[in-house]
Amino acid sequence: MSILRKTLFLFALCAFAAFWPARGLARADGVVPARNAVADYCGESNFSVYLDAEKTLYASGANAVGQLGRGFRDGGKKIQPLTHRVLERVAMFDTGKSGFTLAVTEDGGVWAWGSNEFGQCGQAAVKIDPENCVTAPAQIALPDGAVPAAVAAGERHSLLLGADGGVYAWGSNSAGQLGLGLPVSRQTFADRPSKISRAYFGGQSVAAVAAAGDSSFALCETGEVYAWGDGGDGLLADGAGYGQTAAVPQRTLLSGVKKISAEGATAMALTDESRIYVWGSNTSKQFGIPEFTGNKSDAPQEVVKTVDIRGEDVAGEFTDILCGGIANFALSNGGRVFAFGAGGRGELGFDARDAERYGSSYAALPNVTAPTAVTFYKPLDIEAITAGNDAALQGKLPVDKTAVADVTVKRLVNSIGARTFVEDADGRLWSWGDNTDGMAASGDLNAASVPVRSTLYRNGDYDKEITSKNYLLQPIVGLAVIFGVAAVLIGWAEVKRGRAHGRGKM
């Protein structure tokens, strides 16, 4: 009996040793287990891709053109709410509006999957064909000497920034967005990366690239910004009017810029002097300039005013920008997020109607015309809520709106306007906006009108599975060792007991 007790004690000790590190890591945050935490994000209107702390890329959403990278495509608008593991050791990635993803792995490989109608996935396209899809990650053959430093995806074209400051482009050239000087036509495309002549950038090295719709942008190391492609909404930022296209990069009116961001038909720039400029479409008042009444601008317009939810002035210098297209965002040196533009469905991290109720003169429903501070609330553990079937919290966002949280944001991660992700000073992601099919990563299906902690966990009400990740490997191996050791000990005890029993008979 003593041996049996010792065996059971050893079993319990081994079980604790096997599970304690994984559980300790998982619950260190107290809100989102590490196994379900989101480290980075990018997405479009009907699909999302997420990176975890282990650099593994997951995808969820529609799969009509293979944008989930699952090796097949689903017809119609079928949605896959469960996150699917796509690619490992991912260093950077971006998504294109037509339904494709570009990803760079830690070894420098560039991969793409999804719609390849115009060769935007860098795979052979004999002709323009909407049925031409890449359903699983396929590596793109880069020109000799090209070492990826960044990627950017437009609607139907792709850009790659080389470590040497060169820029490569492929995909559709319907508006000249490749910048290669090719004929501007819907029938013109490139299914392999080609280098844009450095001469088009005045011989300068490029430090960053961005793509939006059928337009492309490059930020040179000197702080000058170049644009090419579709200038219909003024995205060429040259003050020359609307409707024209540029088949090669053209210098904009901007200088002294340290960051650019673009989405949809709108673009933003942050200067060395912490000044923000916006240009392109302003149909949702996404310029954040109350006195600007036009629907578009072909010249950069400066964003000056920042306010709180009541419309009262808030001081602070800008340190980061994020263009979501219809909704845009700025970060202050105090770690506060300011949002402006479309806000009728919580795209801004608050309901525009709340600003109106507080008396803000900048709430022009359904839009907000001046950068308004986003409030963060105490997050709740969505897993505990759903597992415990807490009736008081069911159907509500996993936050306590009676308790304001002291959150300092250090990075604006990504936005498509309707859905936005940011990272706080502790490296934890928060998200808000359109949560159709759970793509705002809130763990629930409720519209996320305020920031919630981002999680890969899926509420059992709409998904009965939780993605299996290698955090389970340690417990599985531990259990195997436990059972092995226990079997040996029990067997040894039985043999010893048998021997003792045999001596007793002698």
C-alpha positions as CSV (number, residue, x, y, z in Angstrom):
1,M,0.0,0.0,0.0
2,S,2.9,2.3,0.8
3,I,4.4,1.7,-2.7
4,L,1.0,2.5,-4.2
5,R,0.8,5.7,-2.3
6,K,4.3,6.7,-3.3
7,T,3.4,5.9,-6.9
8,L,0.3,8.1,-6.8
9,F,2.2,10.9,-5.1
10,L,4.9,10.7,-7.9
11,F,2.2,10.7,-10.5
12,A,0.6,13.9,-9.1
13,L,4.0,15.6,-8.8
14,C,4.9,14.7,-12.4
15,A,1.5,16.0,-13.6
16,F,2.1,19.3,-11.8
17,A,5.6,19.6,-13.2
18,A,4.3,18.9,-16.7
19,F,1.4,21.3,-16.7
20,W,2.6,24.1,-14.4
21,P,5.0,25.9,-16.8
22,A,2.4,25.9,-19.6
23,R,-0.5,27.0,-17.4
24,G,1.7,29.5,-15.7
25,L,2.7,31.0,-19.0
26,A,-0.9,30.8,-20.3
27,R,-2.5,32.6,-17.3
28,A,0.3,35.1,-16.6
29,D,-1.8,37.8,-18.2
30,G,-5.0,36.8,-16.3
31,V,-7.2,37.8,-19.3
32,V,-6.0,36.1,-22.5
33,P,-4.0,32.9,-22.2
34,A,-0.7,33.0,-24.0
35,R,-1.7,30.1,-26.2
36,N,-4.5,32.3,-27.6
37,A,-2.8,35.7,-27.6
38,V,-2.5,37.7,-30.8
39,A,0.9,39.3,-31.5
40,D,0.2,40.9,-34.8
41,Y,-2.7,41.3,-37.3
42,C,-3.7,42.2,-40.8
43,G,-7.0,41.8,-42.6
44,E,-9.5,42.8,-45.2
45,S,-13.3,43.1,-45.2
46,N,-14.0,39.4,-45.4
47,F,-10.9,37.7,-43.9
48,S,-8.2,38.2,-41.3
49,V,-4.8,36.8,-40.6
50,Y,-3.2,36.7,-37.1
51,L,0.3,36.1,-35.8
52,D,1.0,34.6,-32.5
53,A,4.0,35.0,-30.2
54,E,5.6,32.0,-31.8
55,K,5.5,33.6,-35.2
56,T,2.9,31.3,-36.5
57,L,0.3,32.8,-38.9
58,Y,-3.4,31.9,-38.7
59,A,-6.3,32.9,-40.9
60,S,-10.1,33.1,-40.6
61,G,-13.0,34.4,-42.7
62,A,-14.1,33.8,-46.2
63,N,-12.2,31.4,-48.5
64,A,-13.8,32.0,-51.9
65,V,-10.4,32.6,-53.6
66,G,-8.3,30.5,-51.2
67,Q,-7.3,33.4,-49.0
68,L,-7.2,31.2,-45.9
69,G,-4.4,29.1,-47.4
70,R,-6.0,25.8,-46.6
71,G,-5.3,24.1,-49.9
72,F,-8.8,24.5,-51.2
73,R,-11.4,27.2,-51.9
74,D,-15.0,27.5,-50.8
75,G,-17.6,28.8,-53.2
76,G,-19.9,31.6,-52.4
77,K,-19.4,33.5,-49.1
78,K,-18.9,30.6,-46.8
79,I,-17.1,31.7,-43.6
80,Q,-14.6,29.8,-41.6
81,P,-14.7,31.3,-38.1
82,L,-12.1,28.9,-36.7
83,T,-8.6,30.1,-37.1
84,H,-6.5,27.9,-39.4
85,R,-2.7,27.6,-39.1
86,V,-1.2,28.7,-42.4
87,L,2.6,29.4,-42.1
88,E,5.3,29.3,-39.4
89,R,8.3,31.5,-38.6
90,V,6.7,34.6,-40.2
91,A,8.5,37.9,-39.8
92,M,6.1,40.3,-41.6
93,F,2.9,40.1,-43.7
94,D,0.2,42.1,-45.4
95,T,-3.1,41.5,-47.0
96,G,-4.7,42.6,-50.3
97,K,-8.3,43.7,-50.8
98,S,-9.0,41.3,-53.6
99,G,-8.3,38.4,-51.2
100,F,-4.6,37.5,-50.9
101,T,-1.8,37.6,-48.4
102,L,1.9,38.3,-48.7
103,A,4.2,36.9,-45.9
104,V,8.0,37.0,-45.4
105,T,9.5,34.2,-43.3
106,E,12.5,34.6,-41.0
107,D,14.7,32.9,-43.6
108,G,13.9,35.7,-46.1
109,G,11.4,33.6,-48.2
110,V,8.4,35.5,-49.6
111,W,5.2,33.6,-49.8
112,A,1.7,34.4,-51.1
113,W,-1.7,32.8,-51.4
114,G,-5.3,33.7,-52.4
115,S,-6.5,35.6,-55.5
116,N,-3.9,35.5,-58.3
117,E,-6.2,36.9,-61.0
118,F,-3.5,39.5,-62.0
119,G,-0.5,37.6,-60.8
120,Q,-0.5,39.4,-57.5
121,C,0.6,36.2,-55.7
122,G,3.7,36.2,-57.9
123,Q,2.7,33.0,-59.6
124,A,2.3,32.4,-63.3
125,A,-0.8,33.9,-64.8
126,V,-1.1,33.3,-68.5
127,K,-4.1,35.6,-68.7
128,I,-6.3,37.7,-66.4
129,D,-8.6,35.1,-64.8
130,P,-10.7,35.4,-61.6
131,E,-10.5,31.6,-61.3
132,N,-6.7,31.8,-61.0
133,C,-6.1,31.3,-57.2
134,V,-3.3,30.1,-55.1
135,T,-5.0,28.0,-52.3
136,A,-1.9,27.2,-50.2
137,P,1.2,29.3,-49.5
138,A,3.5,29.4,-52.5
139,Q,7.0,30.9,-52.5
140,I,7.7,33.7,-54.9
141,A,10.8,33.7,-56.9
142,L,12.7,36.9,-56.3
143,P,15.1,38.6,-58.7
144,D,18.8,37.9,-57.9
145,G,20.0,40.1,-55.0
146,A,16.6,40.9,-53.7
147,V,16.5,40.6,-49.9
148,P,13.0,41.5,-48.5
149,A,12.7,44.2,-45.8
150,A,9.0,44.9,-46.1
151,V,5.9,44.0,-48.2
152,A,2.7,45.9,-49.0
153,A,-0.4,44.7,-50.7
154,G,-2.9,46.9,-52.6
155,E,-6.2,45.7,-54.0
156,R,-4.7,43.7,-56.9
157,H,-1.0,44.4,-56.8
158,S,2.0,43.8,-54.5
159,L,5.1,45.8,-53.5
160,L,8.3,44.6,-51.9
161,L,11.0,46.8,-50.3
162,G,14.5,45.4,-50.6
163,A,17.1,45.7,-47.9
164,D,19.2,47.8,-50.4
165,G,16.4,50.4,-50.6
166,G,15.1,49.1,-54.0
167,V,11.4,48.6,-54.7
168,Y,9.9,45.6,-56.6
169,A,6.3,45.4,-57.9
170,W,4.0,42.8,-59.5
171,G,0.3,42.2,-60.1
172,S,-2.2,44.5,-61.9
173,N,-1.1,47.7,-63.7
174,S,-4.6,48.9,-64.5
175,A,-3.8,52.4,-63.2
176,G,0.0,52.3,-63.4
177,Q,0.3,51.1,-59.8
178,L,3.4,48.9,-60.6
179,G,5.5,52.0,-61.3
180,L,7.4,50.1,-64.0
181,G,6.4,52.4,-66.9
182,L,4.2,49.7,-68.5
183,P,1.1,50.6,-70.5
184,V,-1.7,51.7,-68.2
185,S,-4.5,49.2,-68.9
186,R,-6.6,46.6,-67.2
187,Q,-5.0,44.1,-69.5
188,T,-1.5,44.9,-68.3
189,F,-0.1,42.9,-65.4
190,A,3.2,41.3,-64.2
191,D,3.2,37.9,-62.5
192,R,6.8,38.2,-61.3
193,P,8.5,40.8,-59.2
194,S,10.2,43.5,-61.2
195,K,12.4,46.3,-59.9
196,I,11.3,49.9,-60.2
197,S,14.1,52.0,-61.5
198,R,15.8,53.9,-58.7
199,A,16.0,56.9,-61.1
200,Y,12.3,57.4,-60.6
201,F,13.0,58.1,-57.0
202,G,15.7,60.6,-57.8
203,G,18.3,58.0,-57.3
204,Q,17.4,57.7,-53.6
205,S,17.0,54.7,-51.4
206,V,13.5,53.9,-50.3
207,A,12.9,53.4,-46.5
208,A,9.2,52.3,-46.6
209,V,6.4,51.4,-49.0
210,A,2.6,51.4,-48.8
211,A,-0.2,50.4,-51.1
212,A,-3.9,51.2,-51.2
213,G,-6.4,50.3,-53.8
214,D,-4.7,50.9,-57.1
215,S,-2.1,53.4,-55.8
216,S,1.4,53.0,-54.4
217,F,3.6,55.0,-52.2
218,A,7.3,55.2,-51.3
219,L,9.0,57.1,-48.5
220,C,12.6,57.9,-49.3
221,E,15.4,58.1,-46.7
222,T,15.5,61.8,-47.3
223,G,11.9,62.2,-46.1
224,E,10.5,62.8,-49.6
225,V,7.3,60.8,-50.6
226,Y,6.6,59.5,-54.0
227,A,3.3,58.2,-55.3
228,W,2.1,56.5,-58.5
229,G,-1.0,54.7,-59.8
230,D,-4.5,55.9,-59.5
231,G,-4.9,59.6,-58.6
232,G,-8.6,59.8,-59.0
233,D,-9.2,60.9,-55.4
234,G,-6.0,63.0,-55.3
235,L,-3.8,60.2,-53.9
236,L,-0.8,61.4,-56.0
237,A,-0.7,64.4,-53.6
238,D,0.8,66.7,-56.2
239,G,-1.9,69.4,-56.2
240,A,-2.4,68.8,-59.9
241,G,-6.0,67.8,-59.8
242,Y,-8.0,64.5,-60.0
243,G,-8.6,61.7,-62.4
244,Q,-5.0,61.3,-63.7
245,T,-2.8,58.2,-63.4
246,A,1.0,57.9,-63.0
247,A,2.8,54.9,-64.6
248,V,6.0,55.8,-62.7
249,P,6.7,57.3,-59.3
250,Q,6.0,61.0,-59.0
251,R,7.3,63.2,-56.2
252,T,4.5,64.5,-53.9
253,L,4.3,67.9,-52.1
254,L,5.4,66.2,-48.9
255,S,8.9,66.4,-47.3
256,G,10.4,65.7,-43.9
257,V,8.3,62.6,-43.5
258,K,9.2,59.7,-41.3
259,K,6.1,57.4,-41.7
260,I,3.4,56.8,-44.3
261,S,0.2,54.8,-44.1
262,A,-2.5,54.2,-46.7
263,E,-5.8,52.3,-47.0
264,G,-8.7,52.5,-49.5
265,A,-8.7,55.9,-51.1
266,T,-6.9,57.8,-48.3
267,A,-3.3,58.2,-47.2
268,M,-1.5,59.8,-44.2
269,A,2.0,61.0,-43.4
270,L,3.8,61.7,-40.1
271,T,6.7,64.2,-40.3
272,D,9.8,64.6,-38.3
273,E,8.2,67.5,-36.5
274,S,5.3,65.2,-35.3
275,R,2.8,66.8,-37.8
276,I,0.2,64.7,-39.5
277,Y,-1.0,65.2,-43.1
278,V,-3.9,63.5,-44.8
279,W,-5.0,63.4,-48.5
280,G,-7.2,61.5,-50.9
281,S,-10.9,60.7,-50.0
282,N,-12.7,62.5,-47.2
283,T,-16.2,61.1,-47.7
284,S,-16.4,59.9,-44.1
285,K,-14.6,63.0,-42.7
286,Q,-11.6,60.8,-42.2
287,F,-9.3,63.8,-42.6
288,G,-10.0,64.7,-39.0
289,I,-10.1,68.4,-39.9
290,P,-13.5,69.9,-38.9
291,E,-13.1,73.0,-41.1
292,F,-12.3,71.0,-44.2
293,T,-15.7,70.5,-46.0
294,G,-14.5,68.9,-49.2
295,N,-14.9,65.2,-50.0
296,K,-11.3,64.8,-51.3
297,S,-8.0,66.6,-51.6
298,D,-5.1,66.3,-54.1
299,A,-2.9,68.2,-51.7
300,P,-1.9,67.1,-48.1
301,Q,-4.0,68.6,-45.4
302,E,-2.7,69.0,-41.8
303,V,-4.4,67.5,-38.8
304,V,-4.1,69.8,-35.8
305,K,-6.8,69.5,-33.2
306,T,-7.2,66.5,-30.7
307,V,-10.1,66.3,-28.3
308,D,-11.7,64.0,-25.7
309,I,-15.1,62.3,-26.0
310,R,-16.7,65.6,-24.8
311,G,-15.0,67.6,-27.5
312,E,-12.6,69.4,-25.1
313,D,-9.1,70.0,-26.3
314,V,-6.4,67.5,-25.4
315,A,-2.7,68.3,-25.7
316,G,0.0,66.0,-27.0
317,E,2.5,65.4,-29.8
318,F,1.8,62.8,-32.5
319,T,4.2,59.8,-32.5
320,D,2.4,57.3,-34.8
321,I,-0.3,57.1,-37.5
322,L,-2.6,54.4,-38.9
323,C,-4.8,54.9,-42.0
324,G,-7.8,52.7,-42.0
325,G,-9.4,54.4,-45.0
326,I,-12.8,55.4,-43.7
327,A,-11.5,55.7,-40.2
328,N,-8.0,56.9,-39.2
329,F,-6.0,56.9,-36.1
330,A,-3.1,58.8,-34.4
331,L,-1.0,58.1,-31.4
332,S,0.2,60.7,-28.9
333,N,3.4,60.8,-26.9
334,G,1.4,59.9,-23.9
335,G,0.3,56.6,-25.4
336,R,-3.3,57.8,-26.1
337,V,-5.1,56.7,-29.3
338,F,-7.1,59.3,-31.2
339,A,-9.7,58.3,-33.8
340,F,-11.5,60.2,-36.5
341,G,-13.8,59.4,-39.5
342,A,-16.6,56.8,-39.8
343,G,-17.9,55.8,-36.4
344,G,-21.5,54.7,-36.7
345,R,-20.6,51.0,-35.9
346,G,-17.9,51.5,-33.3
347,E,-15.1,51.7,-35.9
348,L,-13.4,54.4,-33.9
349,G,-13.3,52.4,-30.6
350,F,-16.3,54.3,-29.4
351,D,-19.8,55.0,-30.7
352,A,-20.0,58.4,-32.4
353,R,-23.4,58.7,-30.7
354,D,-21.6,58.8,-27.4
355,A,-19.7,61.8,-28.5
356,E,-22.9,63.5,-29.4
357,R,-24.5,62.7,-26.1
358,Y,-21.6,64.2,-24.3
359,G,-22.1,67.4,-26.3
360,S,-19.1,67.1,-28.6
361,S,-19.4,69.5,-31.5
362,Y,-17.2,67.2,-33.6
363,A,-19.7,64.4,-33.7
364,A,-21.3,64.8,-37.1
365,L,-23.2,61.5,-37.1
366,P,-22.3,58.9,-38.2
367,N,-18.8,60.5,-38.4
368,V,-16.4,62.2,-36.1
369,T,-14.6,65.2,-37.6
370,A,-11.7,65.7,-35.1
371,P,-9.3,63.2,-33.6
372,T,-11.1,62.0,-30.4
373,A,-9.4,60.1,-27.6
374,V,-10.4,56.4,-27.3
375,T,-11.2,55.1,-23.8
376,F,-10.0,51.7,-22.6
377,Y,-11.9,49.7,-20.0
378,K,-10.9,46.9,-17.7
379,P,-10.9,43.6,-19.8
380,L,-12.6,40.4,-18.7
381,D,-11.5,36.8,-19.4
382,I,-13.8,35.7,-22.2
383,E,-13.0,32.1,-21.6
384,A,-14.1,32.3,-18.0
385,I,-17.3,34.1,-19.0
386,T,-18.2,31.4,-21.5
387,A,-17.0,28.4,-19.6
388,G,-18.7,29.6,-16.4
389,N,-21.9,30.5,-18.3
390,D,-22.1,33.7,-16.4
391,A,-25.6,34.9,-17.2
392,A,-24.9,38.5,-16.2
393,L,-22.2,38.7,-18.8
394,Q,-23.6,36.6,-21.7
395,G,-24.1,38.6,-24.8
396,K,-21.9,41.5,-23.6
397,L,-18.4,42.6,-24.5
398,P,-15.6,41.1,-22.3
399,V,-14.9,44.5,-20.6
400,D,-16.2,46.2,-17.5
401,K,-17.4,49.6,-18.7
402,T,-17.7,50.8,-15.2
403,A,-13.9,50.6,-14.7
404,V,-11.6,52.7,-16.9
405,A,-8.3,51.0,-17.6
406,D,-5.0,52.8,-17.6
407,V,-3.7,51.6,-20.9
408,T,-0.6,53.1,-22.7
409,V,-0.5,52.2,-26.4
410,K,2.9,52.0,-28.0
411,R,2.0,50.9,-31.5
412,L,-0.9,51.2,-34.0
413,V,-0.9,47.8,-35.5
414,N,-3.3,47.6,-38.5
415,S,-6.7,48.8,-39.6
416,I,-9.2,48.5,-42.5
417,G,-11.3,51.2,-41.0
418,A,-14.1,48.8,-39.9
419,R,-11.7,46.8,-37.7
420,T,-8.6,48.0,-35.9
421,F,-5.8,46.5,-33.7
422,V,-3.3,48.3,-31.4
423,E,-0.6,47.1,-29.1
424,D,-0.1,48.4,-25.5
425,A,3.1,49.0,-23.6
426,D,3.1,45.4,-22.3
427,G,3.0,43.9,-25.8
428,R,-0.7,43.0,-25.6
429,L,-3.1,43.6,-28.5
430,W,-6.5,45.2,-28.2
431,S,-9.0,45.4,-31.0
432,W,-12.4,46.9,-31.9
433,G,-14.9,47.4,-34.7
434,D,-16.8,45.2,-37.1
435,N,-16.9,41.7,-35.5
436,T,-18.9,39.8,-38.1
437,D,-17.8,36.2,-38.0
438,G,-15.5,37.0,-35.0
439,M,-12.7,38.6,-37.1
440,A,-12.1,41.4,-34.5
441,A,-10.7,38.6,-32.4
442,S,-12.8,39.4,-29.3
443,G,-13.6,35.8,-28.6
444,D,-17.3,36.6,-29.2
445,L,-19.6,37.7,-32.0
446,N,-20.7,40.9,-30.5
447,A,-19.8,44.1,-32.3
448,A,-16.7,45.5,-30.5
449,S,-17.6,49.1,-30.1
450,V,-14.9,49.6,-27.5
451,P,-11.4,48.1,-27.3
452,V,-11.3,44.5,-26.1
453,R,-8.3,42.2,-25.6
454,S,-7.5,40.3,-28.8
455,T,-7.7,36.5,-28.6
456,L,-7.6,33.5,-30.9
457,Y,-10.1,31.9,-28.5
458,R,-13.5,31.2,-30.0
459,N,-16.7,31.3,-28.0
460,G,-18.4,27.9,-28.0
461,D,-21.6,29.5,-29.1
462,Y,-20.3,29.9,-32.6
463,D,-17.3,27.5,-32.7
464,K,-17.0,24.2,-30.9
465,E,-13.3,23.9,-31.5
466,I,-10.3,25.8,-30.2
467,T,-7.2,25.9,-32.4
468,S,-4.7,23.3,-31.3
469,K,-1.3,24.9,-30.9
470,N,2.0,23.5,-29.8
471,Y,1.5,24.8,-26.3
472,L,-0.1,21.3,-25.9
473,L,3.1,19.5,-26.8
474,Q,4.7,19.9,-23.3
475,P,1.6,18.5,-21.4
476,I,1.3,15.6,-23.9
477,V,4.9,14.7,-23.6
478,G,4.7,15.1,-19.8
479,L,1.7,12.8,-19.6
480,A,3.5,10.2,-21.7
481,V,6.4,10.3,-19.3
482,I,4.1,10.2,-16.3
483,F,2.3,7.1,-17.5
484,G,5.5,5.5,-18.5
485,V,7.1,6.1,-15.1
486,A,4.0,5.1,-13.3
487,A,3.7,1.8,-15.3
488,V,7.3,0.9,-14.4
489,L,6.9,1.7,-10.7
490,I,3.6,-0.2,-10.4
491,G,5.1,-3.1,-12.3
492,W,8.1,-3.1,-10.1
493,A,5.9,-3.0,-7.0
494,E,3.9,-5.9,-8.2
495,V,7.0,-8.0,-8.9
496,K,8.4,-7.1,-5.4
497,R,5.1,-8.0,-3.8
498,G,5.1,-11.3,-5.7
499,R,8.6,-12.1,-4.5
500,A,7.6,-11.3,-0.9
501,H,4.5,-13.4,-1.2
502,G,6.6,-16.3,-2.6
503,R,9.1,-16.1,0.3
504,G,6.2,-16.1,2.7
505,K,5.0,-19.5,1.4
506,M,8.5,-21.1,1.9
